[in-house]
Amino acid sequence: MVAADVRSDSPPRGDHSAILAMEDACFVPRRPDEVATEGNQLCLKRGMLVVVRVDSAQCETPLADAAAGLRSPASGAVRWHGSEWQTMDPWHAGLCRGRIGRVFSGCAWVSNLNVDENVLLGALHHVFQRRAALQREANDLALWFGLDGLPAKRPNMLSSQDLQLAQCVRAFSDSPDLLVLEHPARDLADAEVDRLIGAVLQARARGAAVLWFTALESIVDHPRLLIDECYEARGPALHRVSPVL
């Protein structure tokens, strides 16, 4: 693999065809070893898969929170369907955030709710009248990912593997426009990773964009994924990675 500094390849300003765009987005580091804090350029259009490789699953970057409008750049812009997150009123930003499915690398659950309640919580906040349909979809996804159904147990009663699968169910539910996947293959068996990749391919086929963070070379090089763009997050900048010819 060969790497190049991506700051020389900027997406067009205010690209309204992009689901998510970062334009020279710089962030104030929250810890000394936080990576990809300067000059970030990303442009995810419909059906695109962008992979960001980090050194380890414990490696922190502001990009996932920034993609969801939860971390503001100190300079530059992060745009959702052409609009800057920072210019949206809270109500509109919440609606837009409801169109993002996410697998979190850190704390992912409300501890005093069962996992099935956690999975449905975000979607029901926006479309409570579709509760029955959302429950059916989430249960079907749970079975497809290999669970026995949506777990009606507290998070601390489930294995890390089942919790990771439940995160995948939540992320893919209700056909999101953007998937932000932080180390989604962690703790999964090979067969479960294959199902995850299948879900990503289906989401891309219907037009969703996918931003996948991983520390696994097996994901970066996976032949089924057909990655559109790949980056390494090391030091303060993202670096584009291309196959060696």
HUNORLIN-V633193 format. One line per field, one symbol per residue. phi: phi as a letter, one per 30 degrees, with the letter a starting at -180 (. if undefined). burial: + if it has 16 or more other C-alpha atoms within 10 Angstrom, else -. Layout:
phi: ???
burial: ???
//
This chain:
phi: .bcbddddbddddidddddbbcchdcbddcadcdchcbhdbbbcceidcccccbdadcdcbddddddcicbdddaibbcchjcdedcddeddddddddcccbccdcdbbddcbddddedceddddcbddceddddddddddedddjddkddcbdedccddddddddddeddddihddbcccchdddicdedddddddddddddddcjdcbcccaccdddecddddhddbbbccbidbdbdcbddd
burial: -----++---+--++--++++++++++-+----+++++++++++++++++++++--+-++++++-++++-+++--+++++++++++------+--++++++++++---+----+++++++-+++---------++--+++++-++-+-+++--++------+++++++++++++-+++++++++++++---++--++-+++-++--++++++++++--++------+-++++++-++++++----
//
